[in-house]
Amino acid sequence: MNKTDELQQKYLELLSEKYPTIAAASTEIINLEAILNLPKGTEHMLSDIHGEGDQFFHILKNGSGAVRRKIEEVFGNTISLHARRQLATIIYYPEEKLRLIKKDMSSQEELDEFYRVTLNRLLRVCRHAQTKYTRSKVRKALPADFAYILEELIYEQADVTNKEAYYNEIINTIIRIGKADDFIVELSELIQRLTIDHLHIVGDIFDRGPDAAAIMDKLMEYHSVDIQWGNHDELWMGAASGSPCCIANVVRISARYGNLDTLEDDYGINMIPLSNLARSVYGDDPCTVFKIKHVEREEMSVGQIEEELEMKMHKAISIIQFKLEGQLIMRHPEWHMDDRMLLDKMDLKKGTIMCYGKEYPLLDTNFPTVDPNDPYKLTDEEQEVVDHLIASFRNCERLQRHVQFMFTQGSLYLVYNDNLLFHGCMPFDDKGEFREVTLQGRTMHGKELFDYLESCARQGYYYPEGSPEKQYGMDIQWYIWCNADSPLFGKKKMATFERYFIAEKETHEEYKDIYYKLIEDEKTCDKIMIEFGLDPKHAHIINGHVPVRTKKGESPIKGNGKLLIIDGGFSKAYQGTTGIAGYTLIYNSYGLRLVTHMPFKSREEAIREETDIHSDTQIVHLTHSRRLVADTDRGKQIKKEIADLEQLLAAYRNGTLHEKNGRKDDSLY
């Protein structure tokens, strides 16, 4: 027996532990063959959530409108519009809606009838939702406490008349013993669970909105999810790794958008040292160019004193950021980012700055912590703030859990069921070829560049403290955030300094990567898909990152339908630009549908008024025949498992392996 045969024999022996008899192996083959012929599960793809919790959570609950469609398919016009809207709201927010409904009930008899009707309607929707899954998969999704009863009710056989009384009595008993509310909640959550089989987040969970931590908590408990890192995610991942530049950027952006509560309340990052520095250094400075953009607090009253302190903190961390970035750029001249070093280009006596070969007046000339002879050196007080922030980010248990999840469930790109998902862009040169990028003496492009950057980001988080690999990895995490050659940035520069201190808008222009022009041509899309091992005849590219300005006539569909940009403006900061409030790309057994969402008013209104997000659906691609599990990546794995099991059967039948009787060997040694 050669080595290959020996390894195969050992593998079959291990497999026989799980399937010890011909009957067990045969049963599993039959089961797997049946699964291959089920419709593929429904995938939902979302991007650029930017901390918008209420809208994101509602879209998960309503399945991007799919739950409402299922209700329509089940009931049509057989029940009233009000009844259909109420049922949908119960599915989305069962506990809250039940409390409101019960307040209006005049008698126990009326309430019992409501329970009876609602449970039956929820069961009908649930039966409709589970049809594309095996009974085993549905069973695993059932809540443990009610699994047996729910399975009986979900798989009710309508044509078995002698069981009708049995099913009715189950529901009557549920109501009589006071468990109706619990069953309604569990059924509603099961419908939500069955509506979305797998969730893809195509980047940028963090920044702007107030609920990034709550969104991460939700994703960590979600049944099936992956994440393609966005540039804002990578920034937070770098901050959790301990990168001073990433930390400074995270704090500055949080301050700029009036979102320091996320750091202080959700992650317990103490801002008092920064606050004290801001008061002492900028106490008499109005910091007018550091006005807070309270996008998420438009209707909240922010006191003048609080506002003034936030502006001073905003300025303090911004100056720290520019100093730290200058130090990092000087450490890596091979990154060609000297144009981002602007503190040393200021002439504070004249109140001007030399930028792009031209002199501009500065909007702010009060830089008490900037030494003209060494402008990128932190003061002792600034260094203390930085040291404190590094320790706070590294020791924040909740943030570390979230970032570890980003690493375990995430990646820079994903190839999944003939789709290529990545957040930003593929760097190209002016000739339409993959741009060559040299890092650590290694010249790369395309997929190799993605793989290299992801590897460096991981070593920045996981390598031991003080190791050169960790230091370089943390530096690369900042590089991924803002370098022109980064596939997550996709612009010529990060013009943060210019937007703060120079009025002339010509200096603010960041210029999108040529990628965003080239993808209008399907040949470019084909080239990218081939680079990642996909067949352009069947595959699609899914991006986020750049908001699609639908109000200006832009389309999210590029390259003759081969590439889709699904950043539709989840964040309120971008909705004025996009004119909408986000996209969901849905990939089910029939093809691809792009769902356009309008703004979500509030959770409270949705529960009280039974309103939903208005969403419009556009067919992007229809398959010639319905796609089955056999046509998916999971199907390929199942086929391999079947082949292995068939080899195991052959080994049992030809005597290479003997069946086991299932009894434990209690012999003594």
VENKA-V811035 format. One record per residue. N is the residue number from 1. RES is the residue in one letter. PSI is psi in whole degrees, -180 to 180 (NA if undefined). Layout:
n: {N;N}
res: {RES;RES}
psi: {PSI;PSI}
This chain:
n: {1;2;3;4;5;6;7;8;9;10;11;12;13;14;15;16;17;18;19;20;21;22;23;24;25;26;27;28;29;30;31;32;33;34;35;36;37;38;39;40;41;42;43;44;45;46;47;48;49;50;51;52;53;54;55;56;57;58;59;60;61;62;63;64;65;66;67;68;69;70;71;72;73;74;75;76;77;78;79;80;81;82;83;84;85;86;87;88;89;90;91;92;93;94;95;96;97;98;99;100;101;102;103;104;105;106;107;108;109;110;111;112;113;114;115;116;117;118;119;120;121;122;123;124;125;126;127;128;129;130;131;132;133;134;135;136;137;138;139;140;141;142;143;144;145;146;147;148;149;150;151;152;153;154;155;156;157;158;159;160;161;162;163;164;165;166;167;168;169;170;171;172;173;174;175;176;177;178;179;180;181;182;183;184;185;186;187;188;189;190;191;192;193;194;195;196;197;198;199;200;201;202;203;204;205;206;207;208;209;210;211;212;213;214;215;216;217;218;219;220;221;222;223;224;225;226;227;228;229;230;231;232;233;234;235;236;237;238;239;240;241;242;243;244;245;246;247;248;249;250;251;252;253;254;255;256;257;258;259;260;261;262;263;264;265;266;267;268;269;270;271;272;273;274;275;276;277;278;279;280;281;282;283;284;285;286;287;288;289;290;291;292;293;294;295;296;297;298;299;300;301;302;303;304;305;306;307;308;309;310;311;312;313;314;315;316;317;318;319;320;321;322;323;324;325;326;327;328;329;330;331;332;333;334;335;336;337;338;339;340;341;342;343;344;345;346;347;348;349;350;351;352;353;354;355;356;357;358;359;360;361;362;363;364;365;366;367;368;369;370;371;372;373;374;375;376;377;378;379;380;381;382;383;384;385;386;387;388;389;390;391;392;393;394;395;396;397;398;399;400;401;402;403;404;405;406;407;408;409;410;411;412;413;414;415;416;417;418;419;420;421;422;423;424;425;426;427;428;429;430;431;432;433;434;435;436;437;438;439;440;441;442;443;444;445;446;447;448;449;450;451;452;453;454;455;456;457;458;459;460;461;462;463;464;465;466;467;468;469;470;471;472;473;474;475;476;477;478;479;480;481;482;483;484;485;486;487;488;489;490;491;492;493;494;495;496;497;498;499;500;501;502;503;504;505;506;507;508;509;510;511;512;513;514;515;516;517;518;519;520;521;522;523;524;525;526;527;528;529;530;531;532;533;534;535;536;537;538;539;540;541;542;543;544;545;546;547;548;549;550;551;552;553;554;555;556;557;558;559;560;561;562;563;564;565;566;567;568;569;570;571;572;573;574;575;576;577;578;579;580;581;582;583;584;585;586;587;588;589;590;591;592;593;594;595;596;597;598;599;600;601;602;603;604;605;606;607;608;609;610;611;612;613;614;615;616;617;618;619;620;621;622;623;624;625;626;627;628;629;630;631;632;633;634;635;636;637;638;639;640;641;642;643;644;645;646;647;648;649;650;651;652;653;654;655;656;657;658;659;660;661;662;663;664;665;666;667;668;669}
res: {M;N;K;T;D;E;L;Q;Q;K;Y;L;E;L;L;S;E;K;Y;P;T;I;A;A;A;S;T;E;I;I;N;L;E;A;I;L;N;L;P;K;G;T;E;H;M;L;S;D;I;H;G;E;G;D;Q;F;F;H;I;L;K;N;G;S;G;A;V;R;R;K;I;E;E;V;F;G;N;T;I;S;L;H;A;R;R;Q;L;A;T;I;I;Y;Y;P;E;E;K;L;R;L;I;K;K;D;M;S;S;Q;E;E;L;D;E;F;Y;R;V;T;L;N;R;L;L;R;V;C;R;H;A;Q;T;K;Y;T;R;S;K;V;R;K;A;L;P;A;D;F;A;Y;I;L;E;E;L;I;Y;E;Q;A;D;V;T;N;K;E;A;Y;Y;N;E;I;I;N;T;I;I;R;I;G;K;A;D;D;F;I;V;E;L;S;E;L;I;Q;R;L;T;I;D;H;L;H;I;V;G;D;I;F;D;R;G;P;D;A;A;A;I;M;D;K;L;M;E;Y;H;S;V;D;I;Q;W;G;N;H;D;E;L;W;M;G;A;A;S;G;S;P;C;C;I;A;N;V;V;R;I;S;A;R;Y;G;N;L;D;T;L;E;D;D;Y;G;I;N;M;I;P;L;S;N;L;A;R;S;V;Y;G;D;D;P;C;T;V;F;K;I;K;H;V;E;R;E;E;M;S;V;G;Q;I;E;E;E;L;E;M;K;M;H;K;A;I;S;I;I;Q;F;K;L;E;G;Q;L;I;M;R;H;P;E;W;H;M;D;D;R;M;L;L;D;K;M;D;L;K;K;G;T;I;M;C;Y;G;K;E;Y;P;L;L;D;T;N;F;P;T;V;D;P;N;D;P;Y;K;L;T;D;E;E;Q;E;V;V;D;H;L;I;A;S;F;R;N;C;E;R;L;Q;R;H;V;Q;F;M;F;T;Q;G;S;L;Y;L;V;Y;N;D;N;L;L;F;H;G;C;M;P;F;D;D;K;G;E;F;R;E;V;T;L;Q;G;R;T;M;H;G;K;E;L;F;D;Y;L;E;S;C;A;R;Q;G;Y;Y;Y;P;E;G;S;P;E;K;Q;Y;G;M;D;I;Q;W;Y;I;W;C;N;A;D;S;P;L;F;G;K;K;K;M;A;T;F;E;R;Y;F;I;A;E;K;E;T;H;E;E;Y;K;D;I;Y;Y;K;L;I;E;D;E;K;T;C;D;K;I;M;I;E;F;G;L;D;P;K;H;A;H;I;I;N;G;H;V;P;V;R;T;K;K;G;E;S;P;I;K;G;N;G;K;L;L;I;I;D;G;G;F;S;K;A;Y;Q;G;T;T;G;I;A;G;Y;T;L;I;Y;N;S;Y;G;L;R;L;V;T;H;M;P;F;K;S;R;E;E;A;I;R;E;E;T;D;I;H;S;D;T;Q;I;V;H;L;T;H;S;R;R;L;V;A;D;T;D;R;G;K;Q;I;K;K;E;I;A;D;L;E;Q;L;L;A;A;Y;R;N;G;T;L;H;E;K;N;G;R;K;D;D;S;L;Y}
psi: {124;176;-38;-46;-37;-43;-39;-39;-43;-39;-44;-34;-40;-40;-33;-21;-36;-35;84;-7;164;-40;-43;-45;-41;-42;-41;-38;-46;-44;-46;-39;-38;-41;-39;-26;8;155;146;150;158;123;138;134;125;151;162;54;-35;46;12;84;-50;-46;-43;-47;-39;-40;-36;-42;-40;4;38;38;-6;-35;-44;-40;-39;-39;-42;-41;-37;-44;-24;-129;18;-19;161;162;-41;-42;-38;-41;-40;-42;-42;-44;-38;-42;-39;-46;67;-46;-48;-42;-38;-39;-42;-44;-42;-27;-29;-1;131;-16;162;-35;-41;-42;-43;-40;-40;-46;-45;-46;-45;-43;-42;-41;-42;-38;-39;-42;-41;-41;-38;-39;-27;0;-24;6;156;157;-34;-43;-40;-41;-39;-25;-12;144;138;-40;-31;16;-48;-47;-44;-39;-41;-45;-39;-37;30;136;104;-26;-2;91;-30;-2;-4;-44;-35;-49;-43;-38;-33;-48;-43;-39;-41;-43;-44;-37;9;27;10;-44;-45;-42;-38;-43;-47;-40;-42;-45;-32;-41;-45;-44;-40;-20;-37;114;-38;140;130;128;111;51;156;70;-32;166;154;-74;170;-3;26;-41;-43;-37;-44;-41;-43;-44;-35;-24;0;148;-31;111;149;163;130;119;136;170;-36;-35;-47;-35;-46;-35;-40;-38;-43;-28;-25;11;118;-40;-42;-41;-47;-41;-43;-47;-42;-45;-39;-41;-42;-36;21;37;29;-19;-34;-43;-47;-51;-44;-34;-2;27;119;119;3;-44;-41;-41;-43;-42;-45;-42;-44;-37;-38;29;-39;4;122;-18;43;-29;-3;34;140;136;91;63;-41;-1;37;-38;7;147;117;119;153;-42;-43;-43;-44;-40;-41;-39;-40;-41;-39;-45;-43;-46;-29;-45;-41;-44;-47;-34;-48;-41;-38;-42;-42;-40;-40;-29;-22;70;-22;-9;-8;52;23;-28;-12;-1;102;-14;-36;-3;2;144;95;-25;-41;-18;35;171;141;120;126;37;13;147;130;147;145;141;-16;130;11;97;69;-21;-1;116;115;-27;-19;69;-19;9;130;144;166;-40;-41;-40;-38;-42;-45;-45;-42;-44;-41;-47;-39;-44;-41;-31;6;109;-44;-44;-42;-39;-45;-44;-38;-39;-39;-38;-41;-37;3;173;171;-27;167;133;118;117;50;17;141;118;123;156;-48;-90;173;116;126;159;179;-15;2;16;158;130;133;127;130;122;132;40;5;123;127;165;168;-138;-37;-39;-44;-48;-41;-47;-39;-43;-44;-41;-41;-40;-28;-28;-42;-24;156;147;135;-10;147;-30;-41;-44;-46;-39;-41;-39;-42;-32;-38;-39;-45;-35;-39;7;145;-24;3;132;-12;-14;-59;28;168;-31;164;104;42;-49;-47;-39;-31;-45;-8;128;-35;117;-18;-27;-14;-20;128;-16;108;151;150;-19;-42;-14;-42;-30;-5;-21;124;-21;-36;-43;-43;-42;-42;-45;-40;-38;-32;15;21;154;114;-18;-27;-17;165;156;134;120;161;-136;-51;114;133;118;77;-32;-17;12;6;149;142;-10;121;167;43;40;3;-16;138;130;117;26;101;5;47;-45;135;-27;-23;-9;-27;-28;-43;-33;-1;-170;41;159;154;129;122;127;103;-167;-13;-17;-156;133;135;121;124;126;140;164;144;125;-62;155;-42;-44;-38;-38;-45;-48;-3;38;161;166;128;126;136;142;136;128;124;-41;131;136;153;-36;154;130;135;171;-34;-25;2;174;-40;-37;-39;-41;-42;-41;-37;-40;-40;-43;-41;-42;-35;-35;-37;-42;-44;-40;-38;-42;-30;3;1;-38;150;143;152;148;0;-8;145;148;107;14;151;148;NA}
